[in-house]
Amino acid sequence: MKSMLAKMGIKTEEIDAVRVTIETNDRNIVIENPQITKISAQGSTSFQVGGNVREEEKRITVEVTDDDVKLVMDQTGIRDEQRVRDALSTSNGDIAAAILELKNGDQ
């Protein structure tokens, strides 16, 4: 099969790897014990990957700045800094969402 592909100008190579990780915006796809084939043809390279697949959710770390906290405190009238920081963390740093959450929570 390899010699037939080589005649057509297609090169294949087996890659020895322990793990393959594909990172997306919201999760990681992890392939353990992968079988990887590198395929090169017509100046293009692609990879064929198989193995034991599992998915992991990404943990988003949001930096809450003092300026953000001050702005939310000014807009909501809430003086509990930790409560404001928690609302900003829960909303992934979205100031408007944190303000709405805090204002709706006080009703």
N, C-alpha and C positions, 0 to 999 in steps of 0.2 A: 504494500500500500504506500509506504514512504517513498519508494523509488518511482512509483507511478505519479505521485504528487510532485516529486522533484522534477520529473520530465515536463510537467505543466507549469513549472516555475513557482511551485508552492513549497516552502520549507516549513517543516514542523520540528519542534523541539520540546521535549518534556522538561518541565521546571520542577525541581525538588524544593518543596516548601512545607513549612509546619502549619501555617495558618494564613488565610486571606481575609482581610477586612475591607468591606466596602462601606464608606461613610456617606450618609445622606444627611439632610438637614435635621431630621427628627429621630433617626435611628442608625445603628450600625448593623450590617449583615456580616456575620462571622462564619467562615467556612473552615472547619477543623478537618485535618487529614485530607487536604485537597489533592486532587489529581488535576494538574494544570498542563495544558498544551499551548505553546506559543506558535501561532500560525502567521507566517510572513508571505505575502503575495502582492505583486504589482505595487511595491512601495508602501504597502499598508501592513500594519501589525495588529493582530487581535489575539485574544486569549480565550480559551475554553476552560471553564473551571467547574469541577464537580466535587462533591464531598458532603460532610455532615454539616448542615446549615442550621444556624440559630440566629435569632434577632435580639438586639439589645436596644432599649430606649436610651436616648442620649439624655444626660442630665444637663440642663441649661443653667449655667452660672451667670447671674446678673449682678453687675456692679451697681450698687445703689450709692449715689453720691450725696454729699451733704446738701448740695444745691437742690437736688431732686426732693430730698426730705423737706427742706425749707419751703419749696414751692408748694408741695402737697399740704404741708401744715398751714401755710397762708391761705390756700384755697378752701380748706375744709374747716379751719378753726380748731383742729385737733392738736393738742400739745403733747400727746404721748408719742415720743419719737420712735420707740420700739414698735408700737402699733402701726405707725406710718411706714417704717422700714419693712415690716412684715407684709403690708398691703402692696408695697412696691415689688417685693420679692415674688409674691403670689401672682402678680400681674406681669411678671417677667420684665420689669422696668418700665412698663407702659404707664406713664404718669396719669393720663386721662382715666384709664381703667382703675387705677388705684384710688383716684379721687371719687369716682362713682361708687366703688366698693365701700369706701369709708362713709360717704354721704348716705348711701342706702342702708348701711348697717346701723346708722344712728336713728333711723325712723322707727 
